[in-house]
């Protein structure tokens, strides 16, 4: 062993045997084993720290809500790693590398900071990693489109679609997207692949519009419960510990603190009125079954939103924003009307984009999507930002009037009460049963006067009391 040890190193080949003999045999074995131990990690791969990148909107920290992987799991590119929640939205972080998870830097409900390591991933050392690749690409939400810069423009596709393209060596920049906002769908990848290979693919299934049923074939309506409904308490476990409990303000509650603190700087003024929705109730009852056939739940809110958009076309000052120095007013081209929702995570206000070019049915479809994502806590940042005008339907809980608080940088908001059956007089002085709803408006008195708010409310009211009149102004 000593001879082999000495001959293996040319620098000590000339040493005499008496110097070699001072080394103990066990020491040589230990040294040899230590050398093998130190070189073994090289064969396993390179450890890359996957850092949390800037999510945008000034967010510096998020709460880890769920891990989709654990230490020792293998991951591929675009695989979901974890779900985090900021004070604006829930976001799913996806992997950028193919490798093995070696360390999770946070536990559930821990606060993760932008720019700090999220997980350690062991990748193949032969592939190498560029220094800039150590930092994570912008994260993607559950429903949000995945954005990727390609030749100066952005492509929209989900991680599953990107993986399908990668497995077939297809560049997304060469595929024409047929989804919303030119989003690339799975069908687009398959059609592109069929053109390259000459294969014939079956047509992609599309929603079939079924003609309305005849009156004789109408679906029987469920019997209405005319009994007065008594609100039941929400079943929650009650625990009396006898001790005070302190919890940090996080998530949507933290966003509410910031937003409402800024809102108190706005001089509010209120305006209230009542609307007779008798005709709208009848119209919605007729259209509800048609919407259900198309797979959409039709509520009153799409009509309220569309009527508001038609009113904003006449009074654009209500769809504006005022800068912090109160020097400039920006009139928004898009009507991104927000709808306040009460969820388990707290009050959230997603908005329906570009209502001015949407039909009532389009708005209903988008509301169904937002409500489903809101209930699951999966709303994306784009769904919660960019609002220009807001409606809050307190009537779903049971309220009649409310003093709504403006969401800056918006300048107006409306609170809708519940619909009540009340006696009213017609033009002939006869008493009839009317469907009455109250509305409470709040406006920024720095740029909006009471007369403007009243005129807008009267126009909005006229559209709802005579819903057929909206047909004259629909785009």
Residue pairs with C-beta under 8 A, 6 or more apart in sequence:
1 25
1 28
1 29
2 17
2 20
2 21
2 23
2 25
2 28
5 20
5 23
5 28
6 12
6 13
6 15
6 20
7 13
42 125
44 122
44 125
45 99
45 100
45 122
45 123
45 124
45 125
46 122
46 123
46 124
46 125
46 128
46 129
47 102
47 120
47 121
47 122
48 97
48 99
48 120
48 121
48 122
48 123
48 129
48 133
48 134
49 117
49 119
49 120
49 134
50 81
50 95
50 96
50 97
50 117
50 118
50 119
50 120
50 121
50 134
50 136
51 115
51 116
51 117
51 118
51 134
51 135
51 136
52 62
52 84
52 93
52 112
52 113
52 114
52 115
52 116
52 117
52 118
52 136
52 139
53 114
53 115
53 135
53 136
53 137
53 138
53 139
54 114
54 115
54 138
55 62
55 86
55 91
55 114
55 138
55 139
55 381
56 138
56 381
57 86
57 88
57 381
57 385
59 86
59 87
59 88
59 114
60 113
60 114
61 86
61 111
61 112
61 113
61 114
62 84
62 85
62 86
62 91
62 111
62 112
62 114
63 84
63 85
63 86
63 109
63 110
63 111
63 112
63 250
63 251
64 82
64 83
64 84
64 106
64 107
64 108
64 109
64 110
64 111
64 112
65 82
65 83
65 84
65 85
65 90
65 108
65 109
66 82
66 83
66 108
67 81
67 82
67 104
67 108
68 79
68 80
68 81
68 82
68 83
69 75
69 79
69 81
69 82
69 101
69 119
70 101
70 104
71 101
71 102
71 103
71 104
72 100
72 101
72 102
73 100
73 101
74 99
74 100
74 101
75 81
75 95
75 97
75 98
75 99
75 100
75 101
75 121
76 95
76 98
76 163
77 94
77 95
77 96
77 97
77 98
77 163
77 166
78 94
78 95
78 146
78 159
78 160
78 162
78 163
79 94
79 95
79 159
80 92
80 93
80 94
80 95
80 159
81 93
81 94
81 95
81 118
81 119
82 92
82 93
82 118
82 119
83 90
83 91
83 92
83 93
83 142
84 90
84 91
84 92
84 93
84 112
84 139
85 91
85 251
85 345
85 377
86 251
86 381
87 250
87 251
87 252
87 254
87 255
87 258
88 252
88 255
88 381
88 384
88 385
89 141
89 379
89 380
89 381
89 383
89 384
90 141
90 142
90 377
90 378
90 379
90 380
91 139
91 140
91 141
91 144
91 380
91 381
92 139
92 140
92 141
92 142
93 118
93 136
93 139
93 140
94 139
94 140
94 146
94 159
95 121
96 133
96 136
96 137
97 121
97 123
97 129
98 123
98 124
99 121
99 122
99 123
99 124
100 121
100 122
101 119
101 120
101 121
101 122
102 119
102 120
102 121
102 122
103 119
103 120
104 119
105 112
105 116
105 117
105 118
105 119
105 120
106 112
106 118
111 250
112 118
115 135
118 136
123 129
138 147
140 146
140 147
140 159
141 378
141 379
141 380
141 381
142 373
142 376
142 378
142 380
143 369
143 373
143 378
143 379
143 380
143 383
144 380
144 381
144 382
145 156
145 157
145 158
145 181
145 183
146 156
146 157
146 158
146 159
146 162
147 154
147 155
147 156
148 154
148 155
148 157
148 162
148 172
150 171
150 172
150 173
151 173
153 173
155 172
155 173
155 177
155 184
156 177
156 179
156 181
156 182
156 183
156 184
157 165
157 172
157 177
157 183
157 184
157 185
160 186
161 184
161 185
161 186
161 188
161 189
162 172
164 186
164 189
165 171
165 172
165 175
165 184
165 189
168 189
168 193
170 189
170 192
170 193
172 184
174 192
175 184
175 188
175 189
175 192
176 182
176 188
177 183
177 184
177 185
177 188
178 185
178 187
178 188
179 185
179 188
187 204
190 201
191 201
193 199
194 200
194 201
207 294
207 295
209 294
210 293
210 294
212 289
212 290
212 293
213 219
213 289
218 289
219 289
231 398
249 257
251 345
251 346
252 345
252 346
252 347
252 348
253 346
256 346
256 347
259 407
259 408
260 405
262 408
263 405
263 406
263 407
263 408
266 406
266 408
266 444
266 446
267 444
267 445
267 446
268 403
268 405
268 406
268 442
268 443
268 444
268 445
269 442
269 443
269 445
269 450
269 453
270 403
270 440
270 441
270 442
271 440
271 441
271 443
271 450
271 453
271 454
271 457
272 401
272 438
272 439
272 440
272 441
273 438
273 439
273 457
273 458
273 461
274 436
274 437
274 438
274 439
275 436
275 437
275 438
275 439
275 461
275 464
275 465
276 424
276 434
276 435
276 436
276 465
277 300
277 419
277 435
277 436
277 437
277 464
277 465
278 434
278 435
279 465
279 466
279 467
279 468
280 300
280 303
280 435
280 464
280 465
280 467
281 419
281 435
283 467
284 298
284 299
284 300
284 303
287 298
288 298
291 297
291 298
291 361
291 364
292 298
294 361
296 361
296 364
296 365
296 368
297 364
297 368
298 361
298 364
299 364
299 367
300 419
301 339
301 363
301 367
301 391
301 393
302 360
302 361
302 363
302 364
302 367
303 360
303 464
303 467
304 391
304 393
304 416
304 464
305 337
305 339
305 352
305 355
305 363
305 367
305 391
306 355
306 358
306 359
306 360
306 363
306 470
306 474
307 460
307 463
307 464
307 470
308 335
308 337
308 355
308 389
308 391
308 414
308 460
309 335
309 337
309 355
309 356
309 358
310 459
310 460
310 463
310 470
310 473
310 474
311 318
311 456
311 459
311 460
311 463
312 318
312 319
312 335
312 356
312 389
312 456
313 356
313 473
314 456
314 459
315 452
315 455
315 456
315 459
316 331
316 332
317 329
317 331
317 411
317 447
317 448
317 452
318 389
318 411
318 412
318 443
318 448
318 452
318 453
318 456
319 331
319 332
319 335
319 388
319 389
320 329
320 330
320 331
320 332
320 388
320 411
320 447
321 329
321 330
321 332
321 388
321 409
321 410
321 411
322 328
322 329
322 330
322 409
322 411
322 444
322 446
322 447
323 329
323 330
323 409
326 446
329 447
332 388
334 353
334 354
334 356
334 386
334 388
335 354
335 355
335 356
335 388
335 389
336 351
336 352
336 353
336 354
336 355
336 386
336 387
336 388
336 389
337 351
337 352
337 355
337 387
337 388
337 389
337 390
337 391
338 349
338 350
338 351
338 352
338 387
338 389
338 390
338 391
338 407
338 410
339 349
339 350
339 351
339 352
339 367
339 370
339 390
339 391
339 392
339 393
340 347
340 348
340 349
340 390
340 391
340 392
340 393
341 347
341 348
341 349
341 350
341 370
341 371
341 374
342 396
342 397
343 374
343 375
343 377
344 375
344 377
345 377
348 374
348 379
348 384
349 384
349 387
349 390
349 407
350 370
350 373
350 374
350 379
350 383
350 384
351 383
351 384
351 386
351 387
351 388
351 390
352 358
352 363
352 366
352 367
352 370
353 366
353 386
355 363
356 475
357 475
358 366
359 474
370 379
370 383
373 379
373 380
373 383
387 407
387 410
388 410
389 410
389 412
389 413
390 404
390 407
390 410
390 412
390 413
390 414
391 413
391 414
391 415
391 416
392 402
392 404
392 413
392 414
392 415
392 416
393 415
393 416
394 402
394 415
394 416
394 417
394 418
395 416
395 417
395 418
395 419
395 437
396 418
398 418
399 415
399 417
399 418
400 417
400 418
400 420
400 438
401 415
401 417
401 438
401 440
402 415
402 417
402 440
403 415
403 440
403 442
404 413
404 414
404 415
404 440
404 441
404 442
405 413
405 442
406 412
406 413
406 442
406 443
406 444
407 413
411 443
411 444
411 447
411 448
412 441
412 442
412 443
412 444
412 448
412 453
413 441
413 442
414 439
414 440
414 441
414 442
415 439
415 440
415 441
415 442
416 437
416 438
416 439
417 437
417 438
417 439
417 440
418 437
419 435
419 436
419 437
420 435
420 436
420 437
421 433
421 434
421 435
421 436
422 433
422 434
422 436
423 431
423 432
423 433
423 434
424 431
424 432
424 434
424 436
425 431
425 432
426 432
439 457
439 461
441 453
441 457
443 453
462 469
463 469
463 470
